[in-house]
Amino acid sequence: MYTDKRFTAYDIQACLHDVGRAELFKAAIFSTVREGDVVVDAGSGSGLLGLFAAQAGAKRVYCVESNDDYIPVIRENARRNGFANVVQAIHADATTVQLPSQIDVIISEVISAGFFYEPQLQIVNNLRRFLNPGGRIIPLTIEHTIELISAEETLYGLNFSYDSRYHALDGDRSLTNRQQYLRTDFTTPQSKDISAGVRLRGTEKGTANALRLHYRIEFTPGTWAEEPTSFLMNPQTMFLPATVEIEPDQEYQVHLAYRASRSPLTARIQVSPVGHRAERMPAPTEPAAPQEPRRPSPKSMPTKVPVPAAS
Ligand SMILES: C[S@@+](CC[C@H](N)C(=O)[O-])C[C@H]1O[C@@H](n2cnc3c(N)ncnc32)[C@H](O)[C@@H]1O
């Protein structure tokens, strides 16, 4: 299974009651799905997005879900809403599933910042094979940005281990500008191995112990959600293997390499002040082995990459 995360009933309820997220998808689905379309909702959970497609006029909706606990839930929700004859719940891995027919619309919301944990890229790569000419995809594009931050280390006066943290804390402080490192157009095949470099500029002096990832989504052509912050895992804070001293106006080359759907702990992260020779990092061919969780207390660790001395 192409995922590091198995969803629980709590996660699915969190999705269902994330009103901002649901309304963005509902608007996108109502403006995209046409009367008589065949639609797939991949990573269907409660069946919510597939039910929106049925309400919008789809004649057939394949709700593909890998967790068999949710198959009866999808069927029951379809029945309660009068769509038992429209919705077909399919227990399968959407990254490899063979759909029963061609489709007009792909809907898939297994999104998280950086494509960590969830196989959005692999799912859409697989389902695109079934798309009729002129078919449509929701969402259409996702853009990711990163910045270096000084991430708050304590919560309730305690220090916790995270694989990554997706709640912003008051003490988090941005130390650089924010730059796009990834733009994903779902209409074209996408590599699951992400290898991206970006140059950031220091804006404040401080000790960076984390990267903060944000994403923005183009739901339908030209309709973007700039800060869909009620989405799970946006922004996402990933801790660095070693701290970096940030100076205003100094540039930093950041390189990230990881496999989509894996945990952020498997990502290889490199940060080098520009002007220093960076270690070469190959693009990943195999997912990196999980590392020890990066704890939010590395400010006390020795800094691997000091800034150049002022000349
Ligand atoms: C973020 S939830 C979204 C649920 C629903 N689409 C919604 O919008 O409320 C992701 C769902 O995708 C399912 N999932 C994850 N990987 C999958 C895969 N490879 N194939 C099918 N379903 C998958 C999870 O079990 C979970 O129910």
The ligand as an SDF file (V2000), in Angstrom:
LIG
                    3D

 27 29  0  0  0  0  0  0  0  0999 V2000
   -8.0430   12.5700    3.8150 C   0  0  0  0  0  0  0  0  0  0  0  0
   -9.1610   11.1640    3.8140 S   0  0  0  0  0  0  0  0  0  0  0  0
  -10.3300   11.8700    2.7110 C   0  0  0  0  0  0  0  0  0  0  0  0
  -11.6790   11.2430    2.7950 C   0  0  0  0  0  0  0  0  0  0  0  0
  -12.7060   11.8120    1.8300 C   0  0  0  0  0  0  0  0  0  0  0  0
  -12.2010   11.8700    0.4510 N   0  0  0  0  0  0  0  0  0  0  0  0
  -13.1490   13.1870    2.2200 C   0  0  0  0  0  0  0  0  0  0  0  0
  -12.8790   14.1240    1.4770 O   0  0  0  0  0  0  0  0  0  0  0  0
  -13.7260   13.3440    3.2850 O   0  0  0  0  0  0  0  0  0  0  0  0
   -8.2460   10.0180    2.8220 C   0  0  0  0  0  0  0  0  0  0  0  0
   -8.9260    8.6750    2.5740 C   0  0  0  0  0  0  0  0  0  0  0  0
   -8.1850    8.0100    1.5590 O   0  0  0  0  0  0  0  0  0  0  0  0
   -8.0350    6.6420    1.8950 C   0  0  0  0  0  0  0  0  0  0  0  0
   -6.8450    6.1590    1.1820 N   0  0  0  0  0  0  0  0  0  0  0  0
   -5.5510    6.4200    1.4590 C   0  0  0  0  0  0  0  0  0  0  0  0
   -4.7580    5.8040    0.5850 N   0  0  0  0  0  0  0  0  0  0  0  0
   -5.5670    5.1690   -0.2900 C   0  0  0  0  0  0  0  0  0  0  0  0
   -5.3300    4.3560   -1.4300 C   0  0  0  0  0  0  0  0  0  0  0  0
   -4.0900    4.1070   -1.8520 N   0  0  0  0  0  0  0  0  0  0  0  0
   -6.3920    3.8550   -2.0870 N   0  0  0  0  0  0  0  0  0  0  0  0
   -7.6610    4.1040   -1.6720 C   0  0  0  0  0  0  0  0  0  0  0  0
   -7.9360    4.8450   -0.5900 N   0  0  0  0  0  0  0  0  0  0  0  0
   -6.9070    5.3870    0.0890 C   0  0  0  0  0  0  0  0  0  0  0  0
   -7.9280    6.6500    3.4040 C   0  0  0  0  0  0  0  0  0  0  0  0
   -8.2400    5.3640    3.9650 O   0  0  0  0  0  0  0  0  0  0  0  0
   -8.9440    7.7210    3.7640 C   0  0  0  0  0  0  0  0  0  0  0  0
  -10.2280    7.1910    3.9310 O   0  0  0  0  0  0  0  0  0  0  0  0
  1  2  1  0
  2  3  1  0
  2 10  1  0
  3  4  1  0
  4  5  1  0
  5  6  1  0
  5  7  1  0
  7  8  2  0
  7  9  1  0
 10 11  1  0
 11 12  1  0
 11 26  1  0
 12 13  1  0
 13 14  1  0
 13 24  1  0
 14 15  1  0
 14 23  1  0
 15 16  2  0
 16 17  1  0
 17 18  1  0
 17 23  2  0
 18 19  1  0
 18 20  2  0
 20 21  1  0
 21 22  2  0
 22 23  1  0
 24 25  1  0
 24 26  1  0
 26 27  1  0
M  CHG  2   2   1   9  -1
M  END
$$$$
